[in-house]
Amino acid sequence: MKKLENYITGRWITGDGDGQQLLDAVTGQAIYAASTKGVDFASVLDYGRSVGNPALRKLTFHERGRMLRALAQYLMARKEEFYRISYHTGATRADSWIDIEGGIGNLFANASLRRKFPDLPYCTDGDPIGLSKGGSFMGHHLLVPKEGVAVHINAYNFPVWGMLEKCAVNWLAGVPAVVKPASITSYLTEAVVKAIVESGILPKGALQLLCGSACDMLEHVTAQDVVTFTGSKSTGLMLKGQKRILEESIPFNMEADSLNCIVLGKDVVPGTPEWDLFIKEVRKEITVKAGQKCTAIRRIFAPENVIEDVYIALDKALAQTPIGNPAHEKVRMGALASLGQREEVRNNVQKLLATSQLVYGSLDSVEVLEADARKGAFLSPLLLLNDSPFKSEDVHDIECFGPVSTLMPYGDINEAIQLAKKGKGSLCCSIVTADNRMATDFVVGAATHHGRILVLNQECAKESTGHGSPLPLLVHGGPGRAGGGEEMGGTRGVKHYMQRVAIQGSPTTITAITQSYQAGAQGSDPGQHPFRKYYEDLRVGDQIVTEKRIIRSEDIDAFAELSGDHFYAHKVDTDFSGTMFEKQVAHGYFIMSAAAGLFVDGSELGPVLLNYGIDELRFTKPVYPGAELTIRFTCKEKVPQDQKEENDIPKGIVKWLVEMLDETGEHVGVATILTMVKRRQS
Ligand code: NDP
């Protein structure tokens, strides 16, 4: 039997002893052994901090993002090997798609997120904050990568996604990872890590893997590390409460048992499209991954007058799910990950049966295709019915981590909200309704207790990603018993691996630190018009002050004619009493256009390729005929762009601060405009 290897301190090593036997979920045969015995956990974490961390933190977000993209492409090309191994976990090909391609998808999504960050190893957070009347003192928030490692203790149900959804984020943040997958399915994680190491794409120390027990690892974490945990509430609480975690104030992100629910809106009755959507969604959530998803629907709430129709329709739908060897082409539901897990699910269902009745499936028998139901961890889908959900606590408390869900009646929408909240905090919930008033009441009422809420109806169903899919750009996690954690969520997730520090100083100093021009900072002489400079040659703070232009009443009339904007404030003969203005006022867009007329230099070919748009535009003071307009034009920020095709023009985006000033030196408008600027080289 092959012993899995641990990838630590830059080497593959096997642990001591025989290790824990890992069984094929379908055949029950021992296929691997896992051991971390003899591993020096302190040195593993040290290696991550001293070798992986410096290598990652010195890269810019854009470099890290491109690294993630290359890794995603590398793994995608090898996905068939992972699918083959994944069958041993009991997962069908469709189940494995969520795990394997869903995991790789997280690498792609985070790679693209680089564009939301500067081309620096660190970034700002939020808006600048003025702290003085004279404008010489200000504040900002800066985020720098933590100097530690991200320690991920993962669950058995997503051996690939569980690793990649987290690592993609910590790598983008500039922090290395130590991954400890749940032992029983760690052979699949090992295969993916082997491919990652082979690829040579990540810097040394960016990833270490432990297949087997975590032993005393958490006794060696320090204040610069971050620990994440996905698994059972009991283990999570035990780890979160460890002295070391508390003493060192180590961020501990926990995602534990979650009693997710779905609500059938009161407007939905049999025969409507939403009814079919509801039945389909519930069936999917019970059977996909054999219900072993942290987001799977455990509680179903339906209006009391349609309860019978719901379970009849669900019985029919569940009966159409062939179960068996996940490699068989007809099979739609495979096995649970282990016989132990099946036992745990059965025990928990028994507890629920004290107050609920079984309306579909059997705890003891299941018909399977091309498999042995005694040897493999197979279980029939189970639908329970509980008539008095306000009186029963277990149904809102016991997570049966398998193909199990309980149907319950509710009266009005407030009752549905109260029942949804009885889960004491869940990762996600759904409501199926075509009534947006009801959707609003439900979402606003139930939001405090959920990490994510899906409103499903005919309008979005075709493209909906479904109840059970956490998405890289949306937060994943839930309050209360779901662990109180939050992962992913686009740029939000990246910040969990960074230290936020408030910085104070002059605008010029803050510009130097952030590499983003702050209003009021000293500008620098670009030596020539900045539109004549290539991307590489431009410096943040390059600044020019333009000639003056006098705004005349005839110009305003002409702009009104040209644009068709004849708003009364721009007409010379308007009676202005009771309005915001004293007399004819220039169109804001005319001032912006006149500004462009002053700051643009480009009558001959030059490095500026095109005007890319306006990020922000404010008109701060009315401009009346006779005003003298001047523009202070400053290079604010530079954002690199990749060359997609070999013969694409190499270029970057340059953001410019356009300060529109009148003859008193006051701002009449301010804008951030974007141009595409040629690079000298690719
Ligand atoms: P566990 O909580 O036992 O394990 C989760 C992870 O924690 C595994 O990697 C496990 O490693 C590790 N772990 C266990 N004990 C320790 C420890 N003392 N120190 C450090 N790490 C430790 O959950 P299981 O995977 O066994 O699943 C049990 C139940 O948890 C399921 O039946 C289900 O109810 C729930 N669960 C909930 C999930 C959710 O997201 N809501 C996801 C998965 C499970 P090892 O495998 O080596 O023991």
Residues whose N, C-alpha, C, O or C-beta is under 5 A from the ligand:
A	BS01	NDP	I153 N154 A155 Y156 K180 P181 A182 S183 I184 G212 S213 A214 C215 T230 G231 S232 T235 E255 A256 D257 S258 C294 E399 F401
